Amino acid sequence: MIPPISGAIGPLGASEWNVGSLNGSGPTNAGATGGSGSFGGALANALNTLEASQANATTAAQQLATGQAADPMQAITAVENASLAMDFAAQLRNQLDTDATTIFQTQV
């Protein structure tokens, strides 16, 4: 077992890594009501997968910090996978934003 880390690791908490949920009501859920073959369904599925990887990473990091993790490599891998998934989601969001701006500025 790895000894627990005493004190806070940084000024930010686990909520920084939380992407939210699509199960609630509100504008986030408005476009995700389509069927499995729709863009909204694919987007909802991708965000749910991202949320699950973030939750897995949070649990693994907490277990590593408290000394409960049996295999530190599993925790490190879970956190790195969540980080890569979040980076990919941010790149997709930025590209979609750029594309939408281009479409709206196109002269017809």
N, C-alpha and C positions, 0 to 999 in steps of 0.2 A: 504494500500500500504506500501511496505517496502522502507525505504529511500535508495537512491543510494549509492554505495560504491565509495568514492573518491580515486583517484590515481590508480595505477596499482596493480593488485593482486599479480603478480609475474613477474620474468624476461622472462618467456616464453609466446608466443602469441598463438592465436588460430591455427596457422599453425602446431603446434606440434601435434595436434589431427587429422589432416587431413590425410586421407589414400590415397588421389589421386582419379583419375577417370579412368574408363575403356573405356570411350568414345573417348579419344584421340588416336593418332597413336603412335606407339613405341613398345618397347619390352613387356610392361605390357599387351598390347592388343593382342599380337601375339598368345598366347595359349588360348585365350578366344573366339575364333571364332566358336567353336563347337556348335552343336545343343543343345536343351534343355535336352536331355538325356545323354550328354557327360560330362566328368569330367570338361572340360573347361567351359561349360555352367553353371554347378553347382558352380564352383569357381567364375565365373563372377557374378552370382546371389548373392552369399554370400558376395562378396566384395562390390557390390552395396548396399546391405542391411546394411553392416557395415558403408559405407560412409553416408547413409541416417541417421543412428542413431547418427553418429558424428555431422552431420549438425544440427540435432534436438537438441542435447546437447549444441552445440555452441550457437544456438539461445536462448535456455532456460537460459543458463548461462548469456548471455548478457542482457536479459530481467531482470533477477534477480539482476544483478549488477547495472543496471540503474534504478531500482525501478519500472519497468513496469510489472513485473510478478504479476498476480492476486493471484496465488497459489504457494507459495514457494516449497511445497512438490512435485508438478509436475516438477519443474525445477531440484530439487535434484534427483528425480527418473530418469529423462531423462539423467542427467550426470552420475549417477551410472550405468544405463543400458548401456550407451556408453562405460564406463570404463570396465565393465564386458565383453562386446562384444570384445573390443580391447585386453583384457587379453586372452580371449579364442582364438582369431585369432593368437596372438603371440605364444600361446601354440601349436596350430596346425602347425604353420610355423616351430617351433622348432622340433616338432615330425617328420614332413615331411623331414626336413633337416637331422635329425638323421637317418631316414629310408633310405634316398637316399645315405648317406655316407656308411651305412651298405651294401646296395646292390652293390655299386661300389667297395667295398673292399672284396666282396665275391669271393673266389677262385673257379674257375670252372674247 
